[in-house]
Amino acid sequence: MKGDVATKAEFQKLTEQVAGGSQSADLPEVEVVDAVSNPGAIPKSHYDGLLSALKDGGMTDSAEQYVRDLDSGARTDRPTAGDGAAARQALGQLMKDPDFRKGVLEGEIQANKTRVALSNVTALANYDDGKPVTEGVLKYLAELGLQ
C-alpha cells in the first residue's frame, strides 16, 4: 500500500473500526438506498431537494417536520382513509362556493387556512388503513358548517 505514515495509520484505524462494527462518530456517514425492499426509496439529497422545493412553494416548517417524522417512523398518527375522503369532499364543496373561492383567490387568510388544512388532511391520509373518519375531523367539518 502506498502513502505516507499518517495516511496508512488513518486507513488502518478506519479498517479496524469498520471490522469491529464501530458506530463511531469518526466514521463517515454512508447512505444506503434500499430500492429492493422499498421501491420508492430515494437518495437523501433528492429527498431534501423535494422538501426544499415544497418549502419554497410555501410549505411551513411544522409541515416539513411532520413529513420527516412520518418518514422516519417517529410519528404514526396519520389521518385515516375516512378523514382523507371527508376532507377531499369538504374541500370540493367549499371550492364550489363562489364566496369561498373568491376568498382563496384574493388571499383571505381564513379561507386559505381552511383550504390548506383540508388539503393537508387529504395529502397525509393513510388511504390503506380502511378506517372511518375520526371525531376530530367530523368536529372540524361541523365547525365549517359541513357534514
Secondary structure, DSSP 8 states (H G I E B T S, - for coil): --S-HHHHHHHHHHHHHHHTT---TTS-------TTT-TT---HHHHHHHHHHHHHTT--HHHHHHHHHHHHTS-----BHHHHHHHHHHHHHHHHSHHHHHHHHTT-HHHHHHHHHHHHHHHH-BTTS-----HHHHHHHHHTT--
